[in-house]
């Protein structure tokens, strides 16, 4: 199949039959119970609070850019169903909302059980941060919020804010790639840490990409014979600054490694797979089409009609053959 990009959800076109939804971005994907699920963050028409919602493909359908349906509220189909409330997490992810989710299944030694979690960045007071990273956990019937974040800034170079989590459970450890810093300061450091339980005792904190690389996400997945990653380079400056001093390396990049190393030197030379624009990549393969790469990602275009929301955000899917 040739390379193609498909827009799945577009704020400018609306989300019918769900109508009480202003925007939907920042997705993660999971294949669970014989079905592909998408968990994403959005804002309803009657609130500016950033919440988490879900969408799904039909049961048994292979992974695809087409066919996603937003889960409606059982009491009001015009609204998206809220994935989880904030009865316990509000002190740390209250007004600032939930951002950049990452689904992962791993083993929790404290409960001696395999668990499903959706890690995300939360902020107590403002959607601009500062952020901490926590998770929702599946209890067999619902996703439950947690009373405290699982990971907070601790190093000087993290500058008090950690976000954009990508989490992998491997070799008995919860491995976390994340961003430290702040978009508004144009300071983005891609980092790594690991934990035996994914909720505390984090160690091996280190910088993967320094701030000059502008790496915003690093999504790692296991594949036959090793691991692959897709990461984004971004330009978070205003449009005038970007025109004065363009950063030609922005876009999505792919690389692979024998093991999920926190050192970029252990990965192959990155291959650029997209032009500037996309961010928050989520790399997935479907067992039925193992040579077809699906990279779900965010996008945006101007929205001159609404000054408070100057951009229409989109959720897209880049499909291409696996790079050699």
Secondary structure, DSSP 8 states (H G I E B T S, - for coil): ---EEEEEEETTTBBTTB-S-SEEEEEEEEEETTEEEEEEEEE-TT----EEEEEE--TT----SS--EE-B-SS-TTSB--S---TTTHHHHTTT-EEEEEEEEEEETTTTEEEEEEEEEE-SS-TT---EEEEEEE-SSSEE--SS-SB---SGGGTT-EEEEEEEEETTEEEEEEEEEEGGGTEEEEEEEEESSSSS--EEEEEEE-GGG-EEEEEEEEETTEEEEEEEE---S-HHHHHHS--TT-EEEEEEESS--SSGGGS---EE-S-TT-EEEEEEEETTEEEEEEEEEEEEEE-TT-GGG-EEEEEEEEEEE---
